[in-house]
Amino acid sequence: MKKILLYGHGGAYNHGAEAILRTSLPIFREINVPILLSTHFPEQDREFGLDKLVDRLIPADLSLVPEEKSAGSFEGRECAAAKIYRDALAEIDSETICIGVGGDNYCYPNWHRQSVFHRIAKERGGQSILWGCSIQPEMIDERMADILRGHDHIFARESLTANTLLERGISRVTLLPDPAFLLPVEPVELPKGFQGRTAAVNLSPLMLRQSEQLLKHFVETARFLLTKVDTLLLLPHVTMPVDNDQEALDKMVEYLSPSEQARICRVSHELNAGQRKYLISHCELLVCCRTHASIAGYSTGVPTIVVGYSVKSQGIGVDIGMDHWVLPISDSSRLMPLTAALWEERNAVRTALQRRNAMPAPKFQAKFF
């Protein structure tokens, strides 16, 4: 029986991954076949209701990660990954459509976790598709290019990735925006202290590990924003135990004065991606690191600055005319002055984003099925 196996999903505490699934699953459901989801943390997916949107969750065996890390070759790491995902991989047959929904998983050194699904799908006669992806150009060596070329189709979410793939002779490529642009806002009670003019800040520990100066520049920016708004909303978008935005935001707050800290409001952990998007939509301005926080801002007309480190933030910014407001992490000393400039231009930027969002959404068509 034909079925869809989704892979590359780490868990719903990454609310960007949650947003991708919430907006993609209605599209995949159009063909009326069972949908299985390979996941690292099924308990997170149950907490946020993703288990009700698929037919079955298939947990990965993360106890085998040390074996994967100790492998001395790509082939060894891929073999270890096959053990980690053995239960999901066992579902693949000639009737299976394997869809990688991990967004930027080919931007990181552990991309062998994705390639093992592709290899087994093709070995067993199934289909292999990448959905809503970004791929770091300098990561594409001959090994990766050969694997990407073997996919039945790749849906790139921004033009820098799409153009890079085409230049490498990978031709089965369609450019479609990240499906999370279509995520509906879900109204929720505004958090305590959310009042008057509010700006939102998102900060990633992943980014802090890459730059010793980034925290200082976010503190400067937070202080500037508090001279312009009544309240500063701390907006974590990934709350994984080893990669928790809330911890990074708490570090930033430590450097603020008591009077500044009194004007901070926080987001409940229980809020899902659509509810977090609702809070962002009520903000005057957003400064963020996480790609899907920025997408929530862009798609609700909120003037947004992104501190980025990869092709995904750059490419999405270019495609929607916001590239001037995407700041490379290496240039984070410009964050506060760029935020000040966006504050002055926020009404024009908001109007431009609203005009763009009023245009008909691109039609997602599951022709590859």
Disulfide bonds with the S-S distance in Angstrom:
none
